[in-house]
Amino acid sequence: MKALRLDQADLERWFANWAKTREVYAPLEQSSTSQSISATRSYVDWAILRDGRFPVLDRGLPKSPIKKFFLPQPEVLFRSSTKKDDPDAFVLKEPEEQKDRRVLVGVRPCDARSVELNNLPFEKDPYFQSNRARTAIVGFTCRDRCQTCFCEAVGGSPVGTEGMDIAVTQLDDLYIAEVITDRGEELVQEGGGAPEASEEEISRLKESKEQVKSLFSSMSDLDHSLEAMKAKDLFALYNAPFWSQLADSCINCGTCTFLCPTCYCFDIQDEVVKGTIRRIRYYDSCMFPLFTLQASGNNPRGQKVQRVRNRFMHKFKYFPDRFGPFSCVGCGRCIRECPVNIDIREVLRDLLAVE
């Protein structure tokens, strides 16, 4: 694996050169105004990087996960026309494949890993694979731990490179870019290159990673959750009173699922607007009462407790039974944004404690 030495000016040169032929997205400061309280709120989310701006990397994760680039909201699957003079009226056709190349800069290890996890159920989905093929990921490993992070407890790492084409680690006075894939090598060439890191700098890189992993481990009380959860028979807890207690506080708003990098439930609808038919795929949530409502009127998860249980069973039982890893990267967005303060880490602790 090639390791390159850069300073901030080198990175800015890379970003500017990539922007000549690609769309470059990065975490940037945004603002929204609430008319009800006449206040402006600042937050960090994904936006096109331009005008010499540098990614915001010191305020935790962006509000949105990067699944929005691979599973757009909404996503057009087919188009047609209702016009009488159109010989192909009402004949559904796939839209032209988007070929514009993109670079996501400043992706944290948990978000990058989520792309690999989502690729498991979407391995044969042509739309997901097309978006994946045209998107390069330049990740930045973590230096500090967010209060809601627990990546290492579910199989991730704060310095992991899974899903990245280039992994950038910031040291005190420089950046080290590890080139992981052929696409990453292509990005380096397009960016204008950089000198290879010296043995002393590579040694500093390894030492820094070990320090970060040690920091995260020392601050976590979920170190053994991965092994313990895999050994736990969750089916034996299917009817445990624990689920009702958890569901009492949940309001089924769906915030956790929309902001989760690895929640991918969707619905498909046809819509007609000004003579154009679109068959679209858009986000849905297993937390919604209508999600499993059948045409017969039967709803196998009509009760709130059934929906809450399904969310956690999917992440820690159904998905790993089918694919291997947990369907959770430990990013903590669901903890940060839950309006009733449900903490998935507490759910894990309770699951492990229930007999």
Secondary structure, DSSP 8 states (H G I E B T S, - for coil): -EEEEE-HHHHHHHHHHHTTTSEEEEEEEEEEEETTTTEEEEEEEEEE--TT-----SS-S-SS-GGGGTS-SSEEEEEEE--TT-TTTT--B--------EEEEEE-HHHHHHHHHHHTTTTT-HHHHHHHHTEEEEEE--SS--TT--GGGGT--TT--TT-SEEEEE-SS-EEEEE-SHHHHHHHHHHT---B--HHHHHHHHHHHHHHHHHHHHT-S-TTHHHHHHHS-GGGGTT-THHHHHHHH-----HHHHH-TT---EEEEEEEETTEEEEEEEE--TTSTTTT--TTS--TT-SHHHHHHHHHHIIIIIHHHHHSS-S-----HHHHH-TT---HHHHHHHHHH--
